[in-house]
Amino acid sequence: MSKRNALLERISGYYLNSGSFNGISYGKLLLENSTDHEKRLKNLIKEGLISVNTTDFFVNPHIKAFPEEDVEKQLKSMSNSDPMQTCFYPTKKYQFTIVDKSQYSDKPFKLMLALGEPQLFHKAFDLHVLETYRNDPRYYYNNNDVVGRICIKDEFYQSNSVQKKDKTSLTEFGFAFDFDMNKRVVAAFVCDLASLTPEHQQIWKSQMVTGNWILHPGFLGRALGMMQENISVSSAILLEMQVINEMTVKIKRKGEPFFKKIPEKHPKELSFLIRPTLSEFHKFIHLMDKLLSDNINKTFFKPFPVSIVDDEGSTRGTIAIFEEWIVNCFKISDRELSNNMIKVFRDIRHRRQKPAHAIIDDVFDQKYFFEQKELMLKIYKAVRTFRLLLLHNVSECQSVEVPSSILEGKIWNF
């Protein structure tokens, strides 16, 4: 075998057998063989059979994160880089000629990596693929509308009652959009998809969608290790509520919070709809009413000039008490702001009550995606308005530190 072919096989073999599809460093090649490989390596790059990765292209050159740069950039970078931080990879052109695809017949995403696909190359999937995990209590399912994670729970991972094929995890997934930002799909990187069990790789492959998709900037930025200040609308709603509670506790010494309880974890139903059905939309409405109107702490209002009970001795509704408190205790130049805020609380309550008293057939309609998005933005605006009203009407609230994401409105509104 010629030295050229032996070198090519060494690079490809190392890539396939490294366990994580890593590149072999120039320093390692030089240690293994005293012969200077520089000329052969450069010729293989020119032939399009291998590529070189250095810190000029990505912070970690030991993984092929993105497609290779053009040949001239590769050659220049190779000449100027630290040999231990200069790694070589076989290209798709070469891998397609030597990889036995039958060895990966049940692992489609691992096959993609074996054939030279970049690890941070994303694939797009129908939102329905998430239902399997969201609705299965054996899995941790976290999704804040920017990034999410799926993981089999420890007790089920260790249990013999769960088949090995279902003991799987997806380190991270995110979302992508069409160019009009109207359609949302799930996005995941090939390197993460390849870690799924073969059976679950098949599930995800069956839900792949074609087309050109733009990665959510928050998901992409996180993958690249960039500091993320923006948060999703759903996360902003919870954060505003937390700040409101901190503020309202300060109004009276050892006072009660405005909201009885705020979830520590992002509730599943608070995320954007996975499937545009009437039942899914109603689940979202039900949760929002529990978080807002049902969650208002009536004990909070006791020190204030408001009526907790009506003339007949019955306890008044939380929204009515809330509205009276705003009217009696706040000096507001533009009452339309507070009126619109209360209107959102009432709208959610009304929407929840409608399906509660009737048997309604489920409906599949894309309109629910848009209705939920519009409603979520209104809810965010309402809780933000309340926080600002507290800030400008109650001096004690001004000492509460407000996170920059909601202070400056750094919100992903899609």
C-alpha positions as CSV (number, residue, x, y, z in Angstrom):
1,M,0.0,0.0,0.0
2,S,1.3,3.4,-0.9
3,K,2.1,5.9,1.9
4,R,-0.6,8.2,0.5
5,N,-3.3,5.5,0.8
6,A,-2.0,4.4,4.2
7,L,-2.3,7.9,5.4
8,L,-5.8,8.3,4.0
9,E,-6.9,5.0,5.6
10,R,-5.4,6.1,8.9
11,I,-7.4,9.4,8.9
12,S,-10.6,7.6,8.0
13,G,-10.1,4.7,10.4
14,Y,-9.4,7.1,13.3
15,Y,-12.5,9.0,12.5
16,L,-14.7,5.9,12.4
17,N,-13.3,4.2,15.5
18,S,-12.7,7.2,17.8
19,G,-16.1,6.7,19.4
20,S,-17.2,10.3,18.7
21,F,-16.1,10.8,15.1
22,N,-13.1,12.9,16.1
23,G,-10.4,14.1,13.8
24,I,-6.8,12.9,14.2
25,S,-4.3,15.6,15.0
26,Y,-1.3,16.5,12.9
27,G,0.8,16.1,16.1
28,K,-0.4,12.5,16.6
29,L,0.3,11.6,12.9
30,L,3.9,13.0,13.3
31,L,4.4,11.0,16.5
32,E,3.3,7.8,14.9
33,N,5.6,8.2,11.9
34,S,8.7,10.3,11.6
35,T,8.1,10.9,7.9
36,D,6.9,14.4,7.1
37,H,3.3,14.0,5.9
38,E,2.8,17.7,5.0
39,K,3.0,17.3,1.2
40,R,0.8,14.2,1.2
41,L,-1.8,15.8,3.5
42,K,-2.0,18.9,1.3
43,N,-2.4,16.8,-1.8
44,L,-5.3,14.9,-0.2
45,I,-6.9,18.2,0.7
46,K,-6.6,19.4,-2.9
47,E,-8.1,16.1,-4.1
48,G,-11.1,16.6,-1.8
49,L,-10.5,13.4,0.1
50,I,-9.7,14.9,3.5
51,S,-10.3,18.2,5.2
52,V,-8.4,20.0,7.9
53,N,-9.9,21.8,10.9
54,T,-8.2,24.3,13.2
55,T,-9.2,26.8,15.8
56,D,-9.4,29.3,12.9
57,F,-12.7,27.6,12.0
58,F,-14.1,26.4,15.3
59,V,-13.1,26.6,18.9
60,N,-12.8,22.8,19.1
61,P,-11.0,21.5,16.1
62,H,-11.3,17.9,17.3
63,I,-14.9,17.7,16.0
64,K,-16.1,18.5,12.6
65,A,-18.7,21.0,13.6
66,F,-19.4,22.6,10.2
67,P,-18.7,21.9,6.5
68,E,-15.1,22.3,5.5
69,E,-13.8,25.7,4.3
70,D,-12.5,26.1,0.8
71,V,-9.2,24.5,-0.1
72,E,-7.1,27.6,0.0
73,K,-8.3,28.6,3.5
74,Q,-7.6,25.1,4.7
75,L,-4.1,25.0,3.4
76,K,-3.3,28.4,4.9
77,S,-4.7,27.5,8.2
78,M,-2.9,24.2,8.3
79,S,0.5,25.9,7.8
80,N,-0.1,28.4,10.6
81,S,-1.6,26.3,13.3
82,D,-0.4,24.3,16.3
83,P,0.0,20.7,15.2
84,M,-1.9,19.4,18.2
85,Q,-4.8,21.7,17.4
86,T,-4.8,20.8,13.7
87,C,-7.1,17.9,12.9
88,F,-7.8,15.9,9.8
89,Y,-11.1,14.4,8.6
90,P,-12.1,12.2,5.7
91,T,-14.6,14.0,3.4
92,K,-18.0,12.7,2.2
93,K,-16.4,12.1,-1.2
94,Y,-14.1,9.5,0.4
95,Q,-16.4,8.1,3.0
96,F,-19.1,7.2,0.5
97,T,-16.6,4.9,-1.2
98,I,-15.5,2.9,1.9
99,V,-18.2,3.0,4.6
100,D,-20.3,-0.2,4.8
101,K,-23.8,1.3,5.1
102,S,-25.3,-2.0,6.2
103,Q,-23.5,-1.6,9.6
104,Y,-25.6,1.4,10.3
105,S,-28.9,0.2,8.7
106,D,-30.8,0.8,12.0
107,K,-28.9,4.0,13.0
108,P,-29.6,6.6,10.3
109,F,-28.1,9.5,12.1
110,K,-25.0,7.7,13.1
111,L,-24.6,6.7,9.4
112,M,-24.7,10.4,8.5
113,L,-21.8,11.1,10.8
114,A,-19.9,8.0,9.5
115,L,-20.3,9.4,6.0
116,G,-18.8,12.7,7.0
117,E,-21.8,14.9,7.9
118,P,-20.8,17.8,10.2
119,Q,-21.8,17.3,13.8
120,L,-23.6,20.6,14.1
121,F,-25.5,20.0,10.9
122,H,-29.2,20.2,11.9
123,K,-32.1,18.1,10.7
124,A,-35.8,19.3,10.8
125,F,-38.8,17.3,12.1
126,D,-42.5,17.6,12.5
127,L,-43.5,18.9,15.9
128,H,-45.5,15.7,16.5
129,V,-42.2,13.8,17.2
130,L,-42.1,15.4,20.6
131,E,-45.5,14.0,21.7
132,T,-44.0,10.6,22.4
133,Y,-41.8,12.0,25.1
134,R,-44.0,14.9,26.4
135,N,-46.9,12.5,27.1
136,D,-44.7,9.7,28.5
137,P,-44.1,10.1,32.3
138,R,-41.0,7.9,32.1
139,Y,-39.1,10.8,30.5
140,Y,-37.9,14.1,31.7
141,Y,-39.2,16.5,29.0
142,N,-38.1,20.1,29.3
143,N,-39.0,22.7,26.6
144,N,-38.9,26.5,27.1
145,D,-39.8,27.2,23.4
146,V,-36.1,27.9,22.5
147,V,-34.3,24.7,23.6
148,G,-35.4,21.5,25.1
149,R,-34.1,18.2,26.5
150,I,-35.4,14.6,26.7
151,C,-34.1,12.0,29.1
152,I,-35.3,8.7,30.5
153,K,-35.8,9.1,34.3
154,D,-33.3,7.3,36.5
155,E,-35.9,5.0,38.1
156,F,-37.0,3.8,34.6
157,Y,-33.5,3.6,33.3
158,Q,-32.6,1.2,36.1
159,S,-35.9,-0.7,35.8
160,N,-36.1,-4.1,34.1
161,S,-39.7,-3.3,33.1
162,V,-38.5,-0.8,30.6
163,Q,-37.0,-2.2,27.4
164,K,-33.5,-1.2,26.5
165,K,-34.6,0.4,23.3
166,D,-36.6,3.0,25.3
167,K,-33.8,3.9,27.6
168,T,-32.7,6.9,25.6
169,S,-31.9,10.6,25.8
170,L,-31.6,13.6,23.5
171,T,-29.1,16.0,24.9
172,E,-30.8,19.0,23.3
173,F,-33.3,20.0,20.7
174,G,-34.5,23.3,19.4
175,F,-36.7,24.8,16.8
176,A,-36.5,26.2,13.3
177,F,-38.8,28.2,11.0
178,D,-39.7,28.7,7.4
179,F,-38.6,32.0,5.8
180,D,-42.0,33.6,6.6
181,M,-41.7,32.6,10.3
182,N,-45.1,31.1,10.1
183,K,-44.3,27.4,10.4
184,R,-42.3,25.9,13.3
185,V,-40.5,22.6,13.2
186,V,-38.2,20.8,15.7
187,A,-34.5,21.0,15.0
188,A,-31.7,18.8,16.3
189,F,-28.1,18.4,15.6
190,V,-26.9,15.2,14.0
191,C,-24.4,14.5,16.8
192,D,-27.2,14.5,19.4
193,L,-29.6,12.5,17.2
194,A,-26.9,9.8,16.7
195,S,-26.9,9.2,20.5
196,L,-30.5,8.0,20.5
197,T,-31.1,4.2,20.6
198,P,-31.5,2.7,17.1
199,E,-35.3,2.3,17.6
200,H,-35.7,6.0,18.5
201,Q,-33.4,7.1,15.7
202,Q,-36.0,5.4,13.4
203,I,-38.8,7.2,15.1
204,W,-37.2,10.6,14.5
205,K,-36.2,9.7,10.9
206,S,-39.9,8.9,10.2
207,Q,-40.8,12.5,11.2
208,M,-38.1,14.3,9.2
209,V,-39.3,17.1,7.0
210,T,-37.6,18.6,3.9
211,G,-37.2,22.2,3.0
212,N,-35.1,25.2,4.0
213,W,-35.4,26.0,7.7
214,I,-33.9,28.8,9.7
215,L,-32.6,27.8,13.1
216,H,-34.0,29.7,16.1
217,P,-31.2,32.2,16.9
218,G,-31.4,31.3,20.6
219,F,-30.9,27.7,19.8
220,L,-28.0,28.3,17.4
221,G,-26.3,30.8,19.7
222,R,-26.5,28.3,22.6
223,A,-24.9,25.6,20.5
224,L,-22.1,27.9,19.6
225,G,-21.5,28.8,23.2
226,M,-22.7,32.4,22.9
227,M,-24.1,34.2,25.9
228,Q,-27.9,34.3,25.7
229,E,-29.8,37.2,27.2
230,N,-33.1,36.8,25.3
231,I,-35.7,34.4,26.7
232,S,-38.9,33.0,25.2
233,V,-42.3,34.6,25.8
234,S,-43.4,31.7,28.0
235,S,-40.3,32.0,30.1
236,A,-40.8,35.8,30.3
237,I,-44.3,35.3,31.7
238,L,-43.0,33.1,34.5
239,L,-40.1,35.5,35.2
240,E,-42.4,38.5,35.4
241,M,-44.6,36.6,37.8
242,Q,-41.6,35.9,40.0
243,V,-40.6,39.5,40.1
244,I,-44.2,40.5,40.9
245,N,-44.2,38.2,43.9
246,E,-40.9,39.7,45.1
247,M,-42.4,43.2,44.7
248,T,-45.7,42.5,46.4
249,V,-44.1,40.8,49.4
250,K,-42.2,44.1,50.0
251,I,-45.4,46.2,50.0
252,K,-46.2,45.2,53.6
253,R,-43.7,43.9,56.1
254,K,-43.9,40.1,56.1
255,G,-46.5,40.5,53.4
256,E,-48.1,37.9,51.3
257,P,-47.2,37.4,47.6
258,F,-49.7,38.3,44.9
259,F,-49.5,34.9,43.3
260,K,-49.9,31.8,45.5
261,K,-47.3,29.7,43.7
262,I,-45.1,29.9,40.7
263,P,-43.8,26.7,39.0
264,E,-40.1,26.0,39.6
265,K,-40.0,24.1,36.3
266,H,-41.4,25.2,32.9
267,P,-44.9,23.5,32.7
268,K,-45.3,21.3,29.6
269,E,-48.6,23.0,28.6
270,L,-47.0,26.4,28.7
271,S,-45.0,25.8,25.6
272,F,-46.1,26.4,22.0
273,L,-48.5,23.8,20.7
274,I,-47.0,20.6,19.4
275,R,-50.2,19.7,17.6
276,P,-52.7,22.4,16.5
277,T,-55.8,20.9,18.0
278,L,-58.7,22.3,20.0
279,S,-57.9,20.0,22.9
280,E,-54.3,21.1,23.0
281,F,-55.3,24.7,22.9
282,H,-57.8,24.2,25.8
283,K,-55.0,22.6,27.8
284,F,-53.0,25.7,27.4
285,I,-55.9,27.9,28.3
286,H,-56.6,25.8,31.4
287,L,-53.0,26.1,32.6
288,M,-52.9,29.8,32.0
289,D,-56.0,30.4,34.0
290,K,-54.6,28.3,36.9
291,L,-51.4,30.4,36.7
292,L,-53.2,33.7,36.6
293,S,-56.7,34.1,38.0
294,D,-56.8,30.9,40.1
295,N,-53.3,31.7,41.4
296,I,-54.2,35.2,42.8
297,N,-53.7,35.1,46.6
298,K,-56.8,36.6,48.2
299,T,-55.0,36.9,51.5
300,F,-52.7,39.4,49.9
301,F,-55.5,42.0,49.7
302,K,-56.6,41.9,53.4
303,P,-54.6,45.1,54.4
304,F,-56.1,47.1,51.5
305,P,-59.4,48.9,51.1
306,V,-61.0,46.3,48.9
307,S,-64.0,43.9,49.4
308,I,-63.1,40.3,49.6
309,V,-66.8,39.3,50.0
310,D,-69.9,40.7,48.3
311,D,-73.0,42.2,49.9
312,E,-74.5,38.7,50.3
313,G,-71.4,37.4,52.2
314,S,-70.1,35.3,49.3
315,T,-66.4,35.5,48.4
316,R,-65.8,37.6,45.3
317,G,-63.8,36.4,42.3
318,T,-60.1,37.0,42.2
319,I,-60.3,39.2,39.1
320,A,-62.9,41.5,40.6
321,I,-60.9,41.9,43.7
322,F,-57.7,42.5,41.7
323,E,-59.5,45.2,39.6
324,E,-60.9,47.0,42.6
325,W,-57.4,47.1,44.2
326,I,-55.9,48.6,41.1
327,V,-58.7,51.2,40.9
328,N,-58.6,52.2,44.6
329,C,-54.9,52.0,45.3
330,F,-53.1,53.0,42.1
331,K,-52.7,56.4,40.5
332,I,-52.7,55.8,36.8
333,S,-52.8,58.5,34.2
334,D,-53.8,56.1,31.4
335,R,-56.5,53.8,32.7
336,E,-56.6,52.0,29.3
337,L,-53.4,50.2,30.3
338,S,-54.8,48.7,33.5
339,N,-58.2,48.0,31.8
340,N,-56.5,46.1,29.0
341,M,-54.5,44.1,31.6
342,I,-57.6,43.1,33.5
343,K,-59.3,42.3,30.2
344,V,-56.6,39.7,29.4
345,F,-57.2,38.0,32.8
346,R,-61.0,37.9,32.1
347,D,-60.5,36.7,28.6
348,I,-58.5,33.7,29.8
349,R,-61.1,32.9,32.5
350,H,-63.9,33.1,29.9
351,R,-62.1,30.9,27.4
352,R,-61.5,28.3,30.2
353,Q,-65.1,28.2,31.3
354,K,-66.5,27.6,27.8
355,P,-65.2,24.1,27.3
356,A,-65.7,23.2,31.0
357,H,-69.5,23.1,30.6
358,A,-69.8,21.4,27.3
359,I,-68.7,18.3,25.4
360,I,-66.8,19.5,22.4
361,D,-65.4,17.4,19.5
362,D,-61.7,17.9,19.0
363,V,-60.6,19.8,15.9
364,F,-57.4,19.9,14.0
365,D,-56.7,23.4,12.6
366,Q,-53.5,25.3,12.0
367,K,-55.2,28.5,13.3
368,Y,-54.6,27.3,16.9
369,F,-50.9,27.8,16.4
370,F,-51.5,31.5,15.6
371,E,-54.2,32.0,18.2
372,Q,-52.0,30.6,20.9
373,K,-49.1,32.8,19.9
374,E,-51.2,35.9,19.8
375,L,-52.7,35.1,23.2
376,M,-49.3,34.3,24.8
377,L,-48.0,37.7,23.7
378,K,-51.1,39.4,25.3
379,I,-50.5,37.5,28.5
380,Y,-46.9,38.6,28.6
381,K,-47.9,42.2,28.0
382,A,-50.5,42.0,30.8
383,V,-48.1,40.7,33.5
384,R,-45.4,43.1,32.3
385,T,-47.9,46.0,32.7
386,F,-48.7,44.8,36.2
387,R,-45.1,44.8,37.2
388,L,-44.5,48.3,35.8
389,L,-47.6,49.6,37.6
390,L,-46.2,48.2,40.9
391,L,-42.8,49.8,40.1
392,H,-44.3,53.3,39.5
393,N,-46.9,53.3,42.2
394,V,-45.2,51.6,45.2
395,S,-41.9,52.9,46.4
396,E,-41.0,49.6,48.2
397,C,-41.0,47.8,44.8
398,Q,-38.2,49.9,43.5
399,S,-35.6,48.0,45.5
400,V,-36.4,44.7,43.7
401,E,-33.8,43.8,41.1
402,V,-35.3,43.1,37.8
403,P,-33.5,40.7,35.4
404,S,-32.2,42.4,32.3
405,S,-34.1,40.1,29.9
406,I,-37.5,41.5,31.1
407,L,-36.2,44.9,32.2
408,E,-35.1,45.6,28.6
409,G,-37.7,43.4,26.9
410,K,-35.2,41.0,25.5
411,I,-37.8,38.5,24.5
412,W,-38.0,36.0,21.6
413,N,-41.5,36.7,20.3
414,F,-41.6,33.7,18.0
